[in-house]
Amino acid sequence: NDVFTPGRLKEYEDWLLQRRLSWNTISTYMRTLQAVYNRLSPPGTPEHNAKLFDDVYTKVKSQTKRALTEEQMGRLMHTGLAVPCKELQRAQAYFLLMFLLIGINVSDLFALTKENIVRGRLEYDRAKTGRHYSILLHPEALRIIEKYKGEKKLLRFSEHFRNVDVATVMINKKLAKVRPGLTTYYARHTWASIAFNIGIQKDVVSLALGHSFGVRVTDTYINADLSRVDEANRRVIDYVLYDKK
């Protein structure tokens, strides 16, 4: 079959890469084609080419290492002015803001408006889970919000891109130039990793990430939970930015 040749498969892989698909997504497509090929030309038959897919990616890359170390995150937060151009500075600033907001998702960051700020706190429902978050806006986060504020949306990038998918691709493209391999996914995992490493209790980290927040129903417990999360985030920020143990 002319469709299944090493050259055509390599061209298809290059085409997928140009569209900035992840290696794991590309592997899924290739393994699907491989399954179709094996149905058309079963292994062991004269027409089967066992090496046909050797030059394209059909494995699965590990997605577990998505956290920066304390030292790496500290360098990133201290070197904003050293980034060579304004576009990269903006991408880095949005990443830092995500970290300062306990790893807020890009989709949620994109949807924010000024109405989401209530008495010095960021109040929003996470699109992925519907869970409500209430995050104290520390001065470091407020400075970034003020610098990159939008007109109708909270942040300028929400008004410059037609949708969050385009925004995420462009931000990740810029972040990779700031630090190879860096994506917006790292913000949430890095915050959690650093929090654990500096001794913040696991239940508080879970509350901060939204794994348990909202289960308790009385104002007394909710206020206590918020206070613990606020303190935890302050400790993480102080540790990374100011080396406070």
Secondary structure, 3 states (H helix, E strand, C coil): CCCCCHHHHHHHHHHHHHCCCCHHHHHHHHHHHHHHHHHHCCCCCCCCCCCCCCCCCCCCCCCCCCCCCHHHHHHHHHCHHHCCCHHHHHHHHHHHHHHHCCCCCHHHHHHCEHHHEECCEEEEECCCCCCEEEEECCHHHHHHHHHCECCCECECHHHHCCCHHHHHHHHHHHHHHHCCCCCCHHHHHHHHHHHHHCCCCHHHHHHHHCCCCCCCCCHHHHHHHHHHHHHHHHHHHHHHHHCCC
